[in-house]
Amino acid sequence: MPEPQIQIHNLTKTYRVPVRPEGLRASLGSLFRPAYNDVEAVVDVSFDVAAGARVGLIGPNGAGKTTTLKVLSGLLHPTSGQVRVAGFLPWERQPEYLRRISMVMGNKSQMLWDIPPLDSFRVLGEVYGVPPARFRRTLDELVALLDMEELLTKPVRNLSLGERMKCELTASLLYRPQVLFLDEPTLGLDVSMQLRLRRFLKEYNQHSGVTVLLTSHYMADVLALCPRVVLIHRGRVLYDGELNELARQLAPFKQLRLSLQVEKCNGAMPIPDGVEVIEQDRASLTLRVPRAEAPALTARLLQTLPVADLTIEDPPIEAVIDQIYSGAGA
């Protein structure tokens, strides 16, 4: 069995944060007797990622997602635990390791604003030692996939956000890394550009075999790209498995959609206890019911309401995630 491309065992990262009380006296005192709090950003996190896989690392703000990516990319040292990426210890930052990985952050740029993207690409090709023939072949392939021929000679400052993100992806893939870390890659993009970048990333993964670890607050990114998700909250792993199993394992409710016989709807509708109304109008109802009680409550609804049609389904993934965050944070 091949070794996983990414191995994380009992990863913990604790920040020592200075605490400074308000007031001049307290501030002066802190110069001589500084106080600190230990903040655990990541706590005992463990998971592996196989070569060529696409995995989503999801969680609310402050969950530890970006800290985990920064440890994996070598930007941070872990407090404890074992981490290997492509067989390397990331924080050693060996040149050969840096040629194996790439990281794209939606709120950071590696492009120089006053020169065209093509010039930045050539500099990166030299930095990473990409042979000229391979550089040209790879660049042509990425330009075609991203439909960005017209962008190559325009100053970066004249490009739109979506166009700059295309350039960021091209710059990150020019040297054909084995592992691609994506932190909010569609942040701030319009819906059309988000769709294009998701399509590109999926196609590129399928034909290149690059391993993708993605963090995003846009669940559409995760649904489109990641068959598997690792859900973390307050630095701890709550779930690691297939995305389509997340609702079944972690959401304690089902969603019922009822179409009603309008001509038989008279007055208030009797809704059983334990049933939450999500949406309601004269011709339909959307209800949330406890998963374990779904069969019994469905039978009661069929007896008490003029139901023309009924569908039982797992709730939308966004609703599941919101429920998990709310429950974990309670």
C-alpha positions, 0 to 999 in steps of 0.5 A, spaced: 500 500 500 503 506 498 505 511 503 500 517 504 502 523 501 500 527 507 501 524 514 499 528 520 499 524 527 497 528 534 498 535 531 498 540 536 500 548 535 499 552 541 501 560 541 503 564 547 499 570 546 501 576 551 496 579 555 496 587 556 491 589 561 488 596 560 490 602 563 497 606 564 499 603 570 498 596 568 501 597 561 508 599 565 507 593 569 507 589 563 514 591 561 517 588 567 512 582 569 509 580 562 503 575 562 501 570 557 496 566 555 497 559 552 492 559 546 491 552 543 490 553 535 490 545 533 489 540 538 491 532 537 489 533 530 490 526 526 489 524 518 492 522 512 491 524 505 493 519 499 496 521 493 492 525 488 486 525 493 482 532 494 480 533 501 476 539 504 479 542 511 472 545 513 470 549 520 468 555 522 473 562 523 478 560 528 477 553 528 485 551 526 484 550 518 489 555 516 494 554 522 494 546 520 496 549 512 501 553 515 504 547 519 504 543 513 507 548 508 513 549 513 511 556 515 510 554 522 513 549 527 508 545 531 508 544 538 508 537 538 506 531 533 508 528 527 507 531 520 510 529 513 508 531 507 511 528 500 516 524 505 519 531 508 519 534 515 515 541 512 518 546 517 525 544 515 524 548 508 528 544 504 529 546 497 527 539 494 521 540 499 519 547 496 519 544 489 514 539 491 508 543 494 505 550 493 500 554 497 495 559 494 491 563 499 485 567 496 487 574 500 495 574 499 498 575 492 505 573 489 504 577 483 508 583 482 503 589 481 507 593 476 509 588 471 505 583 466 504 576 469 508 573 464 514 576 467 513 574 474 512 567 471 519 567 468 522 569 474 518 563 478 521 558 473 528 561 474 527 560 481 524 553 481 529 551 476 524 549 471 527 547 464 525 552 459 522 547 454 518 544 460 516 551 462 513 553 456 509 547 455 506 547 462 505 555 461 501 553 455 497 548 458 495 552 464 494 558 459 489 554 455 486 551 461 484 557 464 483 561 458 488 567 460 492 568 453 489 575 453 492 577 461 499 575 460 502 582 457 497 586 462 500 589 468 497 585 474 494 592 477 490 592 471 487 585 472 480 584 475 480 579 482 478 573 478 483 574 473 489 575 478 486 569 481 488 565 475 495 568 475 496 566 482 494 559 480 498 559 474 504 561 478 503 556 483 503 550 478 508 552 473 513 547 477 508 542 477 508 541 485 505 534 487 501 537 493 497 543 492 494 547 499 488 552 497 486 557 502 480 560 500 481 560 493 475 563 491 474 568 496 471 575 493 470 572 486 463 572 483 459 566 482 461 565 474 469 565 476 468 561 482 465 556 477 470 556 472 476 555 478 472 549 481 472 546 474 479 548 472 482 545 479 478 538 478 480 537 471 487 539 473 487 534 479 484 529 475 490 529 469 496 531 473 495 527 480 496 533 484 494 532 491 489 537 493 488 540 501 482 545 500 480 550 506 474 554 504 468 557 507 464 557 501 461 550 501 460 550 494 467 549 493 467 543 498 461 540 494 464 541 487 471 539 489 472 534 495 469 527 496 472 527 503 472 532 508 475 533 515 471 537 519 475 541 525 472 545 531 476 549 536 482 545 533 479 538 534 477 533 529 470 532 529 469 528 523 473 525 517 470 521 512 466 522 505 462 528 504 456 525 503 456 521 509 457 527 513 449 529 514 448 521 516 453 521 521 453 528 525 446 531 523 441 529 528 435 531 524 431 529 517 428 534 512 421 533 510 418 536 504 410 536 503 406 538 498 399 539 500 392 539 497 390 546 497 383 545 496 383 541 503 387 546 507 382 549 512 385 554 518 391 552 522 395 546 520 396 541 526 404 540 527 406 535 532 411 536 537 418 536 536 417 538 529 420 544 526 417 548 521 423 551 516 418 554 510 411 554 510 406 557 505 399 555 503 401 549 498 407 546 501 411 545 508 418 544 509 419 541 516 425 539 520 424 532 524 429 528 529 432 523 525 430 517 530 423 519 530 422 521 522 418 514 521 413 515 526 412 523 525 411 522 518 406 517 519 402 522 524 403 528 518 400 523 513 394 522 518 393 529 520 395 533 514 392 533 506 398 531 503 399 530 496 406 529 496 412 527 501 419 527 500 424 525 506 431 527 505 438 529 509 438 536 510 442 541 505 450 540 507 450 548 509 444 546 514 448 540 517 455 544 518 451 550 521 448 545 526 454 542 528 458 549 529 452 551 533 452 544 537 459 544 538 460 551 540 454 551 545 
